[in-house]
Amino acid sequence: MTLVIYTDGACFGNPGPGGWAWVREDGVWGSGYEIHTTNQRMETMAVLQALQQHPGEVEIYSDSAYVVNCFLNSWWKGWEAKGWKNAKGAAVANQDIWRPLIALYKAREGVTFKKVKGHSGVPLNERADQLANEQAAIASKMVDPRKGQSTLF
């Protein structure tokens, strides 16, 4: 049986404090944050976390064209062939997330990706968005707005 998971990321500013989340059909979810990040990084982190925690067949729904197109259009194959360079010859961003995510994808069968339109009333996508934004809000409270630095140290 294929497990359906919706993922999302959020960022207050880009870069800025951000959050990620995944939600399963049965309502179980996971989320987290980074104090200084980007929206694309959080979108990708949500998928990595979902796949790390759910073995077997998984269908990922995301409103991120960045994430979904990487797999549907096999961008990752080109990145690997070009030594982790993108089409413009620059280093692929977020390799610390992409590399383990792609390794998981390649090592498993039955991981598929579907694009969902964001903010269109799809309940689980809206829930993932809510959770990601809640995490971004937590991260934003840890930033000194005068310096843009964490208040944790």
Buried (B, 14 or more C-beta within 10 A) or exposed (E): EEBBBBBBBBBBBEBBBBBBBBBBEEEEBBBBBBBBBBBBBBBBBBBBBBBEEBEEBBBBBBBBBBBBEBBEEEBBEBBBEEEBBEEEEEEBBBEEBBBEBBEBBEEEEEBBBEBBEBEEEBEBBBBBBBBBBBBBBBBBEBBEEEEEEEEEE
